[in-house]
């Protein structure tokens, strides 16, 4: 009888292994889902930052053009104080003849 009890205990333990592995798999899957959500949020922030950087560049360029076009010293000073140097490009030198 003692051998049969040991065999039953072993079979119960072996039957419990898939249940334990299923629970572990569920926990790991939940952790992966949380990590994927975090990666998605970070990716969104990175894309948003790149879009805002492009908008920022266009906005600064337009402000600089307006400052030069209207000879707005205050606007020019504001840009300079914020580290933006305005460089006025001269037209390309040529002999004045087309083509």
C-alpha positions as CSV (number, residue, x, y, z in Angstrom):
1,X,0.0,0.0,0.0
2,X,2.8,2.4,0.8
3,X,4.1,2.2,-2.8
4,X,0.6,3.0,-4.1
5,X,0.3,6.1,-1.9
6,X,3.7,7.4,-3.1
7,X,2.6,6.8,-6.7
8,X,-0.6,8.7,-6.1
9,X,1.3,11.6,-4.5
10,X,3.7,11.7,-7.5
11,X,0.8,11.7,-10.0
12,X,-0.9,14.5,-8.1
13,X,2.3,16.5,-8.1
14,X,2.8,15.9,-11.9
15,X,-0.8,16.9,-12.5
16,X,-0.3,20.1,-10.6
17,X,2.7,21.1,-12.8
18,X,0.6,22.3,-15.8
19,X,-1.6,24.3,-13.5
20,X,1.4,26.0,-11.9
21,X,2.9,26.6,-15.4
22,X,-0.4,28.1,-16.6
23,X,-0.4,30.5,-13.7
24,X,3.2,31.5,-14.3
25,X,2.4,32.0,-18.0
26,X,-0.5,34.2,-17.1
27,X,1.6,36.4,-14.8
28,X,4.3,36.8,-17.3
29,X,1.8,37.6,-20.1
30,X,0.3,40.4,-17.9
31,X,3.8,41.8,-17.2
32,X,4.5,41.8,-21.0
33,X,1.3,43.6,-21.7
34,X,2.2,46.3,-19.2
35,X,5.6,46.6,-20.7
36,X,4.2,46.9,-24.2
37,X,1.8,49.6,-23.0
38,X,4.7,51.5,-21.5
39,X,6.8,51.2,-24.7
40,X,3.7,52.4,-26.7
41,X,3.4,55.5,-24.4
42,X,7.1,56.3,-24.8
43,X,7.0,55.8,-28.5
44,X,4.1,58.2,-28.7
45,X,6.1,60.8,-26.7
46,X,9.1,60.4,-29.0
47,X,7.0,60.9,-32.2
48,X,5.2,63.8,-30.6
49,X,8.5,65.4,-29.7
50,X,9.8,65.1,-33.3
51,X,6.6,66.7,-34.6
52,X,6.9,69.5,-32.2
53,X,10.5,70.1,-33.1
54,X,9.6,70.5,-36.7
55,X,6.8,72.9,-35.8
56,X,9.2,74.8,-33.6
57,X,11.8,75.1,-36.4
58,X,9.2,76.4,-38.8
59,X,7.8,78.8,-36.2
60,X,11.2,80.2,-35.4
61,X,12.0,80.6,-39.1
62,X,8.8,82.5,-39.7
63,X,9.4,84.8,-36.7
64,X,12.9,85.5,-37.9
65,X,11.6,86.3,-41.4
66,X,9.0,88.7,-39.9
67,X,11.7,90.3,-37.7
68,X,14.0,91.0,-40.7
69,X,11.2,91.9,-43.0
70,X,9.6,94.4,-40.6
71,X,12.9,95.5,-39.1
72,X,11.5,94.6,-35.7
73,X,14.4,95.2,-33.3
74,X,12.5,93.9,-30.3
75,X,11.6,90.7,-32.0
76,X,15.3,90.3,-33.2
77,X,16.5,90.9,-29.6
78,X,14.0,88.3,-28.3
79,X,15.3,85.7,-30.7
80,X,18.9,86.6,-29.8
81,X,18.2,86.3,-26.1
82,X,16.9,82.8,-26.7
83,X,20.0,81.7,-28.5
84,X,18.7,82.1,-32.1
85,X,21.0,84.0,-34.4
86,X,19.4,85.5,-37.5
87,X,21.6,85.3,-40.6
88,X,20.4,87.1,-43.6
89,X,21.4,85.3,-46.8
90,X,22.5,87.5,-49.6
91,X,21.3,86.6,-53.1
92,X,23.8,84.6,-55.1
93,X,26.4,86.6,-57.0
94,X,26.1,86.5,-60.8
95,X,26.8,88.6,-63.8
96,X,23.1,89.7,-64.0
97,X,22.5,87.8,-67.3
98,X,19.8,85.1,-67.3
99,X,20.4,81.6,-68.2
